Amino acid sequence: MTKFGHGGDIRALALEAGCAVEELLDFSANINPLGPPDSLRQVVSSQLGQVSHYPDPFCGDEVVIIGQPGNPSGATFDPRGLLAVADKHPSSTFVVDEAFAEFVEGYESVAALGRPNIEVLRSMTKFYAVPGIRLGYAVGPNDIIERLQRELPPWSVGSLAQAGGVAFLNERHYAKRTREEVPRLREPLKQGLEALDITVFPSAAARIDRDDLDAPALARSLIQEGVCQNYERLLS
């Protein structure tokens, strides 16, 4: 007989003991001796009609995470589409990652839509070039923010990050100059990549279509250290 190493195989134990399952007092697994909660009966009864269908293989239908703009493509979506989906699925929470939003001229945060099931995440490390100071924040309905606060450890943001964040929010000139400089710097980069027969899309990404060149090879040829190797045939 195959031995089951976990414990709790009460049927095999009964067979080995030569008795009925009901006659055993099982000490082989650490199970609550009170048994399951009474509410289990109600849940099972209400969901019994679902047994004629296969269950959700991923136990999905609660949190949807979206990038706006996307990374590494830099593409943005129409917020009206998100509104339609969020309104159709009120029991789901939609988390919109706006880590790169400040780079987009005239961008309006999805947080302004004011939906009860939409939460926005913002990162200050990208736009203000301080990855060594981990800093970001969330904007959303009060109930979602309160739930997040209960899960956060004490002092989740250090003193330097707090002081830097306050200063960054007043950096109006820096933000304006960044949004002016990035498009200016992007154009010569775009031209240089196109000279290597690399397709550059109208957002912030490029795709290598040459069989004799890939991202690591291009990086070595440009004497660079970092590449987007985890994005197949894609550079950012």
Rosetta constraint file for C-alpha pairs under 8 A:
AtomPair CA 4 CA 9 HARMONIC 6.90 0.50
AtomPair CA 6 CA 29 HARMONIC 7.80 0.50
AtomPair CA 7 CA 28 HARMONIC 4.95 0.50
AtomPair CA 7 CA 29 HARMONIC 5.34 0.50
AtomPair CA 8 CA 26 HARMONIC 7.37 0.50
AtomPair CA 8 CA 28 HARMONIC 5.44 0.50
AtomPair CA 8 CA 29 HARMONIC 5.15 0.50
AtomPair CA 9 CA 13 HARMONIC 6.48 0.50
AtomPair CA 10 CA 14 HARMONIC 6.09 0.50
AtomPair CA 10 CA 21 HARMONIC 6.63 0.50
AtomPair CA 10 CA 24 HARMONIC 7.95 0.50
AtomPair CA 10 CA 26 HARMONIC 7.08 0.50
AtomPair CA 11 CA 15 HARMONIC 6.20 0.50
AtomPair CA 11 CA 21 HARMONIC 6.17 0.50
AtomPair CA 12 CA 16 HARMONIC 6.14 0.50
AtomPair CA 13 CA 17 HARMONIC 6.06 0.50
AtomPair CA 14 CA 18 HARMONIC 5.80 0.50
AtomPair CA 14 CA 19 HARMONIC 5.22 0.50
AtomPair CA 14 CA 20 HARMONIC 5.79 0.50
AtomPair CA 14 CA 21 HARMONIC 5.38 0.50
AtomPair CA 14 CA 24 HARMONIC 7.05 0.50
AtomPair CA 15 CA 19 HARMONIC 6.51 0.50
AtomPair CA 15 CA 20 HARMONIC 7.76 0.50
AtomPair CA 19 CA 23 HARMONIC 6.63 0.50
AtomPair CA 19 CA 24 HARMONIC 7.82 0.50
AtomPair CA 20 CA 24 HARMONIC 7.26 0.50
AtomPair CA 31 CA 35 HARMONIC 7.78 0.50
AtomPair CA 32 CA 36 HARMONIC 7.85 0.50
AtomPair CA 36 CA 40 HARMONIC 6.82 0.50
AtomPair CA 38 CA 42 HARMONIC 7.67 0.50
AtomPair CA 39 CA 43 HARMONIC 6.40 0.50
AtomPair CA 40 CA 44 HARMONIC 6.04 0.50
AtomPair CA 41 CA 45 HARMONIC 6.03 0.50
AtomPair CA 42 CA 46 HARMONIC 6.11 0.50
AtomPair CA 43 CA 47 HARMONIC 6.20 0.50
AtomPair CA 44 CA 48 HARMONIC 5.84 0.50
AtomPair CA 47 CA 51 HARMONIC 7.64 0.50
AtomPair CA 51 CA 55 HARMONIC 7.89 0.50
AtomPair CA 55 CA 59 HARMONIC 7.77 0.50
AtomPair CA 56 CA 60 HARMONIC 6.85 0.50
AtomPair CA 61 CA 92 HARMONIC 6.88 0.50
AtomPair CA 62 CA 91 HARMONIC 6.96 0.50
AtomPair CA 62 CA 92 HARMONIC 4.51 0.50
AtomPair CA 62 CA 93 HARMONIC 6.07 0.50
AtomPair CA 63 CA 92 HARMONIC 5.70 0.50
AtomPair CA 63 CA 93 HARMONIC 4.80 0.50
AtomPair CA 63 CA 94 HARMONIC 5.83 0.50
AtomPair CA 63 CA 95 HARMONIC 7.08 0.50
AtomPair CA 64 CA 92 HARMONIC 7.36 0.50
AtomPair CA 64 CA 93 HARMONIC 6.30 0.50
AtomPair CA 64 CA 94 HARMONIC 4.80 0.50
AtomPair CA 64 CA 95 HARMONIC 6.01 0.50
AtomPair CA 65 CA 94 HARMONIC 6.02 0.50
AtomPair CA 65 CA 95 HARMONIC 4.75 0.50
AtomPair CA 65 CA 96 HARMONIC 5.92 0.50
AtomPair CA 65 CA 97 HARMONIC 7.21 0.50
AtomPair CA 66 CA 70 HARMONIC 7.69 0.50
AtomPair CA 66 CA 94 HARMONIC 7.51 0.50
AtomPair CA 66 CA 95 HARMONIC 6.26 0.50
AtomPair CA 66 CA 96 HARMONIC 4.87 0.50
AtomPair CA 66 CA 97 HARMONIC 6.00 0.50
AtomPair CA 67 CA 71 HARMONIC 6.78 0.50
AtomPair CA 67 CA 96 HARMONIC 5.75 0.50
AtomPair CA 67 CA 97 HARMONIC 4.70 0.50
AtomPair CA 67 CA 98 HARMONIC 6.32 0.50
AtomPair CA 68 CA 75 HARMONIC 7.49 0.50
AtomPair CA 68 CA 76 HARMONIC 5.56 0.50
AtomPair CA 68 CA 77 HARMONIC 7.01 0.50
AtomPair CA 68 CA 96 HARMONIC 6.48 0.50
AtomPair CA 68 CA 97 HARMONIC 5.94 0.50
AtomPair CA 68 CA 98 HARMONIC 5.17 0.50
AtomPair CA 68 CA 99 HARMONIC 7.83 0.50
AtomPair CA 68 CA 100 HARMONIC 7.49 0.50
AtomPair CA 68 CA 101 HARMONIC 6.77 0.50
AtomPair CA 69 CA 73 HARMONIC 7.99 0.50
AtomPair CA 69 CA 74 HARMONIC 5.25 0.50
AtomPair CA 69 CA 75 HARMONIC 5.35 0.50
AtomPair CA 69 CA 76 HARMONIC 4.58 0.50
AtomPair CA 69 CA 77 HARMONIC 7.49 0.50
AtomPair CA 69 CA 97 HARMONIC 7.96 0.50
AtomPair CA 69 CA 98 HARMONIC 6.52 0.50
AtomPair CA 69 CA 100 HARMONIC 6.37 0.50
AtomPair CA 69 CA 101 HARMONIC 6.24 0.50
AtomPair CA 70 CA 74 HARMONIC 4.89 0.50
AtomPair CA 70 CA 75 HARMONIC 5.29 0.50
AtomPair CA 70 CA 76 HARMONIC 6.34 0.50
AtomPair CA 71 CA 75 HARMONIC 7.79 0.50
AtomPair CA 72 CA 204 HARMONIC 7.16 0.50
AtomPair CA 72 CA 205 HARMONIC 6.38 0.50
AtomPair CA 72 CA 235 HARMONIC 7.83 0.50
AtomPair CA 72 CA 236 HARMONIC 5.78 0.50
AtomPair CA 73 CA 203 HARMONIC 6.48 0.50
AtomPair CA 73 CA 204 HARMONIC 5.59 0.50
AtomPair CA 73 CA 205 HARMONIC 4.90 0.50
AtomPair CA 73 CA 236 HARMONIC 7.23 0.50
AtomPair CA 74 CA 203 HARMONIC 5.27 0.50
AtomPair CA 74 CA 204 HARMONIC 4.91 0.50
AtomPair CA 74 CA 205 HARMONIC 6.75 0.50
AtomPair CA 75 CA 203 HARMONIC 5.89 0.50
AtomPair CA 75 CA 204 HARMONIC 7.61 0.50
AtomPair CA 77 CA 81 HARMONIC 7.75 0.50
AtomPair CA 78 CA 82 HARMONIC 7.26 0.50
AtomPair CA 79 CA 83 HARMONIC 6.29 0.50
AtomPair CA 79 CA 110 HARMONIC 6.93 0.50
AtomPair CA 80 CA 84 HARMONIC 6.33 0.50
AtomPair CA 81 CA 85 HARMONIC 6.48 0.50
AtomPair CA 82 CA 86 HARMONIC 5.98 0.50
AtomPair CA 83 CA 87 HARMONIC 5.98 0.50
AtomPair CA 83 CA 115 HARMONIC 7.98 0.50
AtomPair CA 84 CA 88 HARMONIC 6.21 0.50
AtomPair CA 85 CA 89 HARMONIC 6.25 0.50
AtomPair CA 86 CA 90 HARMONIC 6.02 0.50
AtomPair CA 86 CA 92 HARMONIC 7.45 0.50
AtomPair CA 86 CA 93 HARMONIC 7.89 0.50
AtomPair CA 86 CA 94 HARMONIC 7.05 0.50
AtomPair CA 86 CA 115 HARMONIC 7.99 0.50
AtomPair CA 86 CA 117 HARMONIC 6.90 0.50
AtomPair CA 86 CA 118 HARMONIC 7.42 0.50
AtomPair CA 90 CA 117 HARMONIC 6.47 0.50
AtomPair CA 91 CA 117 HARMONIC 7.53 0.50
AtomPair CA 92 CA 117 HARMONIC 6.65 0.50
AtomPair CA 93 CA 117 HARMONIC 4.81 0.50
AtomPair CA 93 CA 118 HARMONIC 5.95 0.50
AtomPair CA 93 CA 119 HARMONIC 7.37 0.50
AtomPair CA 94 CA 117 HARMONIC 6.09 0.50
AtomPair CA 94 CA 118 HARMONIC 4.76 0.50
AtomPair CA 94 CA 119 HARMONIC 6.14 0.50
AtomPair CA 95 CA 118 HARMONIC 6.02 0.50
AtomPair CA 95 CA 119 HARMONIC 4.85 0.50
AtomPair CA 95 CA 120 HARMONIC 5.74 0.50
AtomPair CA 95 CA 121 HARMONIC 7.15 0.50
AtomPair CA 96 CA 110 HARMONIC 7.55 0.50
AtomPair CA 96 CA 118 HARMONIC 7.38 0.50
AtomPair CA 96 CA 119 HARMONIC 6.19 0.50
AtomPair CA 96 CA 120 HARMONIC 4.78 0.50
AtomPair CA 96 CA 121 HARMONIC 6.15 0.50
AtomPair CA 97 CA 120 HARMONIC 6.03 0.50
AtomPair CA 97 CA 121 HARMONIC 4.88 0.50
AtomPair CA 97 CA 122 HARMONIC 6.51 0.50
AtomPair CA 98 CA 109 HARMONIC 7.81 0.50
AtomPair CA 98 CA 120 HARMONIC 6.76 0.50
AtomPair CA 98 CA 121 HARMONIC 5.78 0.50
AtomPair CA 98 CA 122 HARMONIC 5.21 0.50
AtomPair CA 98 CA 123 HARMONIC 7.26 0.50
AtomPair CA 99 CA 121 HARMONIC 6.94 0.50
AtomPair CA 99 CA 122 HARMONIC 4.95 0.50
AtomPair CA 99 CA 123 HARMONIC 4.63 0.50
AtomPair CA 99 CA 124 HARMONIC 7.31 0.50
AtomPair CA 99 CA 126 HARMONIC 6.85 0.50
AtomPair CA 100 CA 104 HARMONIC 7.63 0.50
AtomPair CA 100 CA 123 HARMONIC 7.62 0.50
AtomPair CA 100 CA 126 HARMONIC 6.77 0.50
AtomPair CA 100 CA 127 HARMONIC 6.83 0.50
AtomPair CA 101 CA 107 HARMONIC 6.65 0.50
AtomPair CA 101 CA 109 HARMONIC 7.75 0.50
AtomPair CA 102 CA 107 HARMONIC 7.22 0.50
AtomPair CA 102 CA 127 HARMONIC 6.52 0.50
AtomPair CA 102 CA 175 HARMONIC 7.72 0.50
AtomPair CA 103 CA 127 HARMONIC 6.93 0.50
AtomPair CA 103 CA 178 HARMONIC 7.47 0.50
AtomPair CA 103 CA 179 HARMONIC 5.85 0.50
AtomPair CA 103 CA 182 HARMONIC 7.95 0.50
AtomPair CA 104 CA 179 HARMONIC 7.16 0.50
AtomPair CA 105 CA 179 HARMONIC 6.46 0.50
AtomPair CA 108 CA 112 HARMONIC 7.40 0.50
AtomPair CA 109 CA 113 HARMONIC 7.97 0.50
AtomPair CA 110 CA 120 HARMONIC 6.95 0.50
AtomPair CA 111 CA 115 HARMONIC 7.86 0.50
AtomPair CA 111 CA 118 HARMONIC 7.29 0.50
AtomPair CA 111 CA 119 HARMONIC 6.77 0.50
AtomPair CA 111 CA 120 HARMONIC 5.89 0.50
AtomPair CA 111 CA 139 HARMONIC 6.42 0.50
AtomPair CA 111 CA 140 HARMONIC 6.59 0.50
AtomPair CA 114 CA 118 HARMONIC 7.57 0.50
AtomPair CA 114 CA 140 HARMONIC 7.81 0.50
AtomPair CA 114 CA 141 HARMONIC 7.70 0.50
AtomPair CA 115 CA 141 HARMONIC 7.58 0.50
AtomPair CA 116 CA 140 HARMONIC 7.59 0.50
AtomPair CA 116 CA 141 HARMONIC 5.60 0.50
AtomPair CA 117 CA 141 HARMONIC 7.41 0.50
AtomPair CA 118 CA 140 HARMONIC 6.43 0.50
AtomPair CA 118 CA 141 HARMONIC 7.60 0.50
AtomPair CA 119 CA 138 HARMONIC 7.05 0.50
AtomPair CA 119 CA 139 HARMONIC 5.85 0.50
AtomPair CA 119 CA 140 HARMONIC 4.43 0.50
AtomPair CA 119 CA 141 HARMONIC 7.15 0.50
AtomPair CA 119 CA 144 HARMONIC 7.74 0.50
AtomPair CA 120 CA 138 HARMONIC 5.58 0.50
AtomPair CA 120 CA 139 HARMONIC 5.08 0.50
AtomPair CA 120 CA 140 HARMONIC 6.21 0.50
AtomPair CA 121 CA 136 HARMONIC 7.39 0.50
AtomPair CA 121 CA 137 HARMONIC 5.98 0.50
AtomPair CA 121 CA 138 HARMONIC 4.54 0.50
AtomPair CA 121 CA 139 HARMONIC 6.50 0.50
AtomPair CA 122 CA 136 HARMONIC 5.45 0.50
AtomPair CA 122 CA 137 HARMONIC 5.32 0.50
AtomPair CA 122 CA 138 HARMONIC 6.12 0.50
AtomPair CA 123 CA 127 HARMONIC 7.87 0.50
AtomPair CA 123 CA 135 HARMONIC 6.32 0.50
AtomPair CA 123 CA 136 HARMONIC 4.20 0.50
AtomPair CA 123 CA 137 HARMONIC 6.60 0.50
AtomPair CA 124 CA 128 HARMONIC 5.93 0.50
AtomPair CA 124 CA 129 HARMONIC 7.89 0.50
AtomPair CA 124 CA 130 HARMONIC 7.55 0.50
AtomPair CA 124 CA 134 HARMONIC 8.00 0.50
AtomPair CA 124 CA 135 HARMONIC 5.69 0.50
AtomPair CA 124 CA 136 HARMONIC 5.38 0.50
AtomPair CA 124 CA 165 HARMONIC 7.49 0.50
AtomPair CA 125 CA 129 HARMONIC 5.44 0.50
AtomPair CA 125 CA 130 HARMONIC 4.67 0.50
AtomPair CA 125 CA 131 HARMONIC 4.82 0.50
AtomPair CA 125 CA 132 HARMONIC 7.85 0.50
AtomPair CA 125 CA 133 HARMONIC 6.91 0.50
AtomPair CA 125 CA 134 HARMONIC 6.44 0.50
AtomPair CA 125 CA 135 HARMONIC 6.17 0.50
AtomPair CA 125 CA 136 HARMONIC 7.37 0.50
AtomPair CA 126 CA 130 HARMONIC 6.85 0.50
AtomPair CA 126 CA 131 HARMONIC 6.88 0.50
AtomPair CA 128 CA 168 HARMONIC 7.36 0.50
AtomPair CA 130 CA 134 HARMONIC 7.50 0.50
AtomPair CA 133 CA 160 HARMONIC 7.59 0.50
AtomPair CA 133 CA 161 HARMONIC 5.80 0.50
AtomPair CA 134 CA 157 HARMONIC 7.82 0.50
AtomPair CA 134 CA 161 HARMONIC 6.85 0.50
AtomPair CA 135 CA 157 HARMONIC 7.05 0.50
AtomPair CA 135 CA 161 HARMONIC 6.06 0.50
AtomPair CA 135 CA 162 HARMONIC 7.95 0.50
AtomPair CA 135 CA 165 HARMONIC 7.32 0.50
AtomPair CA 138 CA 145 HARMONIC 7.54 0.50
AtomPair CA 139 CA 145 HARMONIC 7.43 0.50
AtomPair CA 140 CA 144 HARMONIC 6.54 0.50
AtomPair CA 140 CA 145 HARMONIC 6.23 0.50
AtomPair CA 141 CA 145 HARMONIC 6.33 0.50
AtomPair CA 142 CA 146 HARMONIC 6.00 0.50
AtomPair CA 143 CA 147 HARMONIC 6.27 0.50
AtomPair CA 144 CA 148 HARMONIC 6.33 0.50
AtomPair CA 145 CA 149 HARMONIC 6.18 0.50
AtomPair CA 146 CA 150 HARMONIC 6.37 0.50
AtomPair CA 147 CA 151 HARMONIC 6.69 0.50
AtomPair CA 148 CA 152 HARMONIC 6.36 0.50
AtomPair CA 152 CA 156 HARMONIC 6.75 0.50
AtomPair CA 157 CA 161 HARMONIC 6.26 0.50
AtomPair CA 157 CA 162 HARMONIC 6.48 0.50
AtomPair CA 158 CA 162 HARMONIC 6.22 0.50
AtomPair CA 159 CA 163 HARMONIC 6.21 0.50
AtomPair CA 160 CA 164 HARMONIC 5.97 0.50
AtomPair CA 161 CA 165 HARMONIC 5.95 0.50
AtomPair CA 162 CA 166 HARMONIC 6.46 0.50
AtomPair CA 163 CA 167 HARMONIC 6.40 0.50
AtomPair CA 164 CA 168 HARMONIC 6.03 0.50
AtomPair CA 165 CA 169 HARMONIC 6.36 0.50
AtomPair CA 166 CA 170 HARMONIC 7.03 0.50
AtomPair CA 167 CA 171 HARMONIC 6.70 0.50
AtomPair CA 171 CA 175 HARMONIC 6.31 0.50
AtomPair CA 172 CA 176 HARMONIC 6.26 0.50
AtomPair CA 173 CA 177 HARMONIC 6.07 0.50
AtomPair CA 174 CA 178 HARMONIC 6.09 0.50
AtomPair CA 175 CA 179 HARMONIC 6.38 0.50
AtomPair CA 176 CA 180 HARMONIC 6.41 0.50
AtomPair CA 177 CA 181 HARMONIC 6.04 0.50
AtomPair CA 178 CA 182 HARMONIC 6.01 0.50
AtomPair CA 179 CA 183 HARMONIC 7.10 0.50
AtomPair CA 180 CA 184 HARMONIC 6.76 0.50
AtomPair CA 181 CA 185 HARMONIC 6.11 0.50
AtomPair CA 182 CA 186 HARMONIC 5.99 0.50
AtomPair CA 183 CA 187 HARMONIC 6.51 0.50
AtomPair CA 184 CA 188 HARMONIC 7.73 0.50
AtomPair CA 185 CA 189 HARMONIC 6.73 0.50
AtomPair CA 186 CA 190 HARMONIC 6.02 0.50
AtomPair CA 187 CA 191 HARMONIC 6.26 0.50
AtomPair CA 188 CA 192 HARMONIC 6.09 0.50
AtomPair CA 189 CA 193 HARMONIC 6.20 0.50
AtomPair CA 190 CA 194 HARMONIC 6.15 0.50
AtomPair CA 190 CA 200 HARMONIC 6.51 0.50
AtomPair CA 191 CA 195 HARMONIC 6.19 0.50
AtomPair CA 192 CA 196 HARMONIC 6.79 0.50
AtomPair CA 193 CA 197 HARMONIC 6.78 0.50
AtomPair CA 193 CA 198 HARMONIC 5.41 0.50
AtomPair CA 193 CA 199 HARMONIC 7.58 0.50
AtomPair CA 193 CA 200 HARMONIC 7.32 0.50
AtomPair CA 194 CA 198 HARMONIC 4.94 0.50
AtomPair CA 194 CA 199 HARMONIC 6.25 0.50
AtomPair CA 194 CA 200 HARMONIC 6.82 0.50
AtomPair CA 197 CA 208 HARMONIC 7.62 0.50
AtomPair CA 197 CA 209 HARMONIC 7.34 0.50
AtomPair CA 197 CA 210 HARMONIC 7.09 0.50
AtomPair CA 198 CA 206 HARMONIC 6.81 0.50
AtomPair CA 198 CA 207 HARMONIC 6.05 0.50
AtomPair CA 198 CA 208 HARMONIC 4.92 0.50
AtomPair CA 198 CA 209 HARMONIC 6.17 0.50
AtomPair CA 198 CA 210 HARMONIC 7.37 0.50
AtomPair CA 199 CA 206 HARMONIC 5.64 0.50
AtomPair CA 199 CA 207 HARMONIC 5.22 0.50
AtomPair CA 199 CA 208 HARMONIC 6.27 0.50
AtomPair CA 199 CA 209 HARMONIC 6.91 0.50
AtomPair CA 200 CA 205 HARMONIC 6.28 0.50
AtomPair CA 200 CA 206 HARMONIC 4.29 0.50
AtomPair CA 200 CA 207 HARMONIC 6.41 0.50
AtomPair CA 201 CA 205 HARMONIC 5.82 0.50
AtomPair CA 201 CA 206 HARMONIC 5.83 0.50
AtomPair CA 201 CA 207 HARMONIC 7.91 0.50
AtomPair CA 204 CA 236 HARMONIC 6.40 0.50
AtomPair CA 205 CA 234 HARMONIC 7.13 0.50
AtomPair CA 205 CA 235 HARMONIC 5.95 0.50
AtomPair CA 205 CA 236 HARMONIC 4.76 0.50
AtomPair CA 206 CA 234 HARMONIC 5.89 0.50
AtomPair CA 206 CA 235 HARMONIC 5.20 0.50
AtomPair CA 206 CA 236 HARMONIC 6.28 0.50
AtomPair CA 207 CA 233 HARMONIC 5.71 0.50
AtomPair CA 207 CA 234 HARMONIC 4.74 0.50
AtomPair CA 207 CA 235 HARMONIC 6.22 0.50
AtomPair CA 208 CA 213 HARMONIC 7.31 0.50
AtomPair CA 208 CA 214 HARMONIC 6.57 0.50
AtomPair CA 208 CA 215 HARMONIC 7.57 0.50
AtomPair CA 208 CA 233 HARMONIC 5.69 0.50
AtomPair CA 208 CA 234 HARMONIC 6.58 0.50
AtomPair CA 208 CA 235 HARMONIC 7.80 0.50
AtomPair CA 209 CA 233 HARMONIC 7.81 0.50
AtomPair CA 210 CA 214 HARMONIC 7.53 0.50
AtomPair CA 213 CA 217 HARMONIC 6.08 0.50
AtomPair CA 213 CA 218 HARMONIC 6.58 0.50
AtomPair CA 214 CA 218 HARMONIC 6.09 0.50
AtomPair CA 214 CA 233 HARMONIC 6.88 0.50
AtomPair CA 215 CA 219 HARMONIC 6.08 0.50
AtomPair CA 215 CA 227 HARMONIC 6.53 0.50
AtomPair CA 215 CA 228 HARMONIC 7.23 0.50
AtomPair CA 215 CA 229 HARMONIC 6.58 0.50
AtomPair CA 215 CA 233 HARMONIC 6.90 0.50
AtomPair CA 215 CA 234 HARMONIC 7.33 0.50
AtomPair CA 215 CA 235 HARMONIC 6.83 0.50
AtomPair CA 216 CA 220 HARMONIC 6.17 0.50
AtomPair CA 216 CA 227 HARMONIC 6.65 0.50
AtomPair CA 216 CA 229 HARMONIC 7.09 0.50
AtomPair CA 217 CA 221 HARMONIC 6.19 0.50
AtomPair CA 218 CA 222 HARMONIC 6.21 0.50
AtomPair CA 219 CA 223 HARMONIC 5.95 0.50
AtomPair CA 219 CA 224 HARMONIC 5.03 0.50
AtomPair CA 219 CA 225 HARMONIC 6.82 0.50
AtomPair CA 219 CA 226 HARMONIC 7.34 0.50
AtomPair CA 219 CA 227 HARMONIC 6.61 0.50
AtomPair CA 220 CA 224 HARMONIC 6.04 0.50
AtomPair CA 220 CA 225 HARMONIC 7.64 0.50
AtomPair CA 227 CA 235 HARMONIC 7.01 0.50
AtomPair CA 228 CA 232 HARMONIC 7.99 0.50
AtomPair CA 228 CA 234 HARMONIC 6.79 0.50
AtomPair CA 228 CA 235 HARMONIC 5.69 0.50
AtomPair CA 228 CA 236 HARMONIC 6.89 0.50
AtomPair CA 229 CA 233 HARMONIC 7.98 0.50
AtomPair CA 229 CA 234 HARMONIC 7.78 0.50
AtomPair CA 231 CA 235 HARMONIC 7.47 0.50
